[in-house]
Amino acid sequence: MNKKDQKQPQENTELVKDENSPKRNYIFQKSGITKLGFVIILAILILIIFGIVLSGLFFETPDFAA
């Protein structure tokens, strides 16, 4: 009844995979869809930041130091 803890083997996951590479452990694949998705997400984040800055300027309360 000797039970050893079986640990998960070390994974060698890479961030980006080339289109023609046979690797299986990757997060993003270097393709047109990934690039388009990155541009769309980046544009949305820029619009959100711009909206936050603009709303901060628009709704700024005047300082009434009487």
Secondary structure, 3 states (H helix, E strand, C coil): CCCCCCCCCCCCCEEEECCCCCCCCEEEECCHHHHHHHHHHHHHHHHHHHHHHHHHHHCCCCCCCC
